[in-house]
Amino acid sequence: MSPSGDDGERLQKVLARIGYGSRRACEEMILDGRVSVNGETAEIGRRIVPGADVVAVDGTERSEEHTSELQSRFGISYAVFCL
């Protein structure tokens, strides 16, 4: 799959869904170089397949499955949990 292909979802949308803030805030994180996909620094417009692509924020891998577990256990998103 190519980084700009039509497969998958936009990276900032996935990051927002797992609790990193609004899509605009997630775009800023991507522009700041804090997000990588499969070991490569992500760029705006990147599409990913959740569960297939490895997404890391500030060097730590993140997934929707891990976030869902925290949300059901504590009732908060992972980003808030880490603050």
C-alpha positions as CSV (number, residue, x, y, z in Angstrom):
1,M,0.0,0.0,0.0
2,S,1.3,3.4,-0.9
3,P,1.4,6.2,1.7
4,S,-0.9,8.3,-0.4
5,G,-3.1,5.4,-1.6
6,D,-6.9,5.2,-1.2
7,D,-6.7,2.2,1.2
8,G,-7.3,2.7,4.9
9,E,-8.1,5.8,6.9
10,R,-6.3,9.1,7.3
11,L,-3.8,8.9,10.1
12,Q,-5.0,12.0,11.9
13,K,-8.5,10.6,12.0
14,V,-7.2,7.4,13.6
15,L,-5.1,9.3,16.1
16,A,-8.1,11.5,17.1
17,R,-10.3,8.4,17.6
18,I,-7.8,6.8,20.0
19,G,-7.7,10.0,22.1
20,Y,-4.9,12.3,21.0
21,G,-7.2,15.3,20.5
22,S,-8.9,16.8,17.5
23,R,-7.9,15.9,14.0
24,R,-6.3,19.4,13.7
25,A,-4.3,18.8,16.9
26,C,-3.2,15.4,15.5
27,E,-2.2,17.1,12.2
28,E,0.1,19.3,14.3
29,M,1.7,16.3,15.9
30,I,2.3,14.8,12.5
31,L,3.8,18.1,11.2
32,D,6.0,18.2,14.3
33,G,7.5,14.8,13.3
34,R,6.2,13.1,16.5
35,V,4.3,10.4,14.6
36,S,5.7,7.4,12.7
37,V,4.1,4.6,10.7
38,N,5.9,1.4,10.2
39,G,9.1,3.1,11.4
40,E,9.0,6.0,9.0
41,T,8.1,9.6,9.9
42,A,4.5,10.2,8.9
43,E,3.4,13.0,6.6
44,I,0.0,14.7,6.3
45,G,-2.2,12.7,4.0
46,R,-0.9,9.4,5.0
47,R,-3.5,6.6,5.1
48,I,-3.1,3.6,7.3
49,V,-4.9,0.3,7.9
50,P,-5.5,0.0,11.7
51,G,-4.3,-3.3,13.0
52,A,-2.0,-3.8,10.0
53,D,0.2,-0.7,10.2
54,V,2.3,0.1,13.2
55,V,1.7,3.7,14.5
56,A,4.0,5.2,17.1
57,V,3.6,8.6,18.8
58,D,6.8,10.0,20.4
59,G,8.4,6.6,19.9
60,T,5.8,4.5,21.6
61,E,3.5,2.2,19.6
62,R,-0.2,2.9,19.9
63,S,-3.3,0.9,18.9
64,E,-7.0,1.2,19.2
65,E,-7.2,-2.1,21.0
66,H,-5.0,-0.8,23.9
67,T,-6.9,2.4,24.0
68,S,-10.3,0.6,24.1
69,E,-9.1,-1.5,27.1
70,L,-8.1,1.6,29.0
71,Q,-11.3,3.4,28.2
72,S,-13.4,0.5,29.4
73,R,-11.3,0.1,32.5
74,F,-11.0,3.7,33.5
75,G,-13.5,5.6,31.4
76,I,-10.9,7.9,29.9
77,S,-8.8,8.0,26.8
78,Y,-5.2,7.0,26.8
79,A,-3.9,10.5,26.0
80,V,-5.7,11.8,29.1
81,F,-4.5,8.8,31.2
82,C,-0.9,9.7,30.4
83,L,-1.1,13.3,31.5
